[in-house]
Amino acid sequence: MDTPIALSEGRRRRRKHSAEFKAHIVAACCKPGVSSASVAMANGINANLVRRWVHEAEMEPSTTAGKVPVRRVAAPAPEALFVPLALPSSAAPAQVPDIRIELQRDATTVTVMWPASAAAECAAWMRELLR
């Protein structure tokens, strides 16, 4: 930890961290496979503060870029956004199966076959039937 919490008269004071400490924390966050939350916990500071330091380091002009390694997120390449696929060609369009309705009461079974192209009429017929 960089600086201890200064207590005076029973009141907590805000900690001040040096630029070297901040640079050390930001550099630790830039290593592959390391989360900013784990770096924060290991150093006894808040994870939101670490994320803010990393964000501020990313926003700094390039004059200080050589001093602090900054984690950059690369945008996906435009050619990776669309992948064309060859679809199998079929000679005949796919057949839509008919609507099949089975009604049973005791030992009697009634089966109704309705063309799928007339599904709206089938629904209207069922509404009238079930009134």
Protein Blocks (a to p, Z undefined) as FASTA:
>chain_A
ZZdcddeehiacdddddfklmmmmmmmmmpghiafklmmmmnopafklmmmmmmmmmmpc
fklmmmpccdddddddfklmpccddddddfbdcddddddddddehjbccdddddfklmmm
mmmmmmmmmZZ
